[in-house]
Every structure is written in structure tokens, then in C-alpha cells.
Amino acid sequence: MKKCIITVYYLIDNFCKIYQEWERKRLISSSNQRNKDGKLSLAELLRAEKDIIIKVCKGNISL
């Protein structure tokens, strides 16, 4: 289980780096887009990703 937890943190860290870079490019490249309500925050995305990864590690979901 310890190895699984390390994997979860590794994947979340990589996701954060990619997501933040994508957000910067998306926000800078188009000034006429508006921020729509209903989008998930970064914390909500991370929670969803963490939950899925842990379920996969426990064997509850297969990808």
C-alpha cells in the first residue's frame, strides 16, 4: 500500500504541473473567453483524480 500512496502523489504532482501550464496558456491565448461558472477548481480535480487512483490501486476499478 505504501508504494501505491507514493504513486498517487507522483501522479497528482504531474497532473498539477501539466494542468497549471495548460491553464496559463489557455487564459493568455484568448482574451475574449469568459470564465464560466460550473468549472471544477484545481482542488476538486485533484480530489477526483486521487479517488480514482486509489480505487484502481485497491482493485475496485480496472482501466
Secondary structure as a PSIPRED ss2 file (coil, helix, strand):
# PSIPRED VFORMAT (PSIPRED V4.0)

   1 M C   1.000  0.000  0.000
   2 K H   0.000  1.000  0.000
   3 K H   0.000  1.000  0.000
   4 C H   0.000  1.000  0.000
   5 I H   0.000  1.000  0.000
   6 I H   0.000  1.000  0.000
   7 T H   0.000  1.000  0.000
   8 V H   0.000  1.000  0.000
   9 Y H   0.000  1.000  0.000
  10 Y H   0.000  1.000  0.000
  11 L H   0.000  1.000  0.000
  12 I H   0.000  1.000  0.000
  13 D H   0.000  1.000  0.000
  14 N H   0.000  1.000  0.000
  15 F H   0.000  1.000  0.000
  16 C H   0.000  1.000  0.000
  17 K H   0.000  1.000  0.000
  18 I H   0.000  1.000  0.000
  19 Y H   0.000  1.000  0.000
  20 Q H   0.000  1.000  0.000
  21 E H   0.000  1.000  0.000
  22 W H   0.000  1.000  0.000
  23 E H   0.000  1.000  0.000
  24 R H   0.000  1.000  0.000
  25 K H   0.000  1.000  0.000
  26 R H   0.000  1.000  0.000
  27 L H   0.000  1.000  0.000
  28 I H   0.000  1.000  0.000
  29 S H   0.000  1.000  0.000
  30 S C   1.000  0.000  0.000
  31 S C   1.000  0.000  0.000
  32 N C   1.000  0.000  0.000
  33 Q C   1.000  0.000  0.000
  34 R C   1.000  0.000  0.000
  35 N C   1.000  0.000  0.000
  36 K C   1.000  0.000  0.000
  37 D C   1.000  0.000  0.000
  38 G C   1.000  0.000  0.000
  39 K C   1.000  0.000  0.000
  40 L C   1.000  0.000  0.000
  41 S C   1.000  0.000  0.000
  42 L H   0.000  1.000  0.000
  43 A H   0.000  1.000  0.000
  44 E H   0.000  1.000  0.000
  45 L H   0.000  1.000  0.000
  46 L H   0.000  1.000  0.000
  47 R H   0.000  1.000  0.000
  48 A H   0.000  1.000  0.000
  49 E H   0.000  1.000  0.000
  50 K H   0.000  1.000  0.000
  51 D H   0.000  1.000  0.000
  52 I H   0.000  1.000  0.000
  53 I H   0.000  1.000  0.000
  54 I H   0.000  1.000  0.000
  55 K H   0.000  1.000  0.000
  56 V H   0.000  1.000  0.000
  57 C H   0.000  1.000  0.000
  58 K H   0.000  1.000  0.000
  59 G C   1.000  0.000  0.000
  60 N C   1.000  0.000  0.000
  61 I C   1.000  0.000  0.000
  62 S C   1.000  0.000  0.000
  63 L C   1.000  0.000  0.000
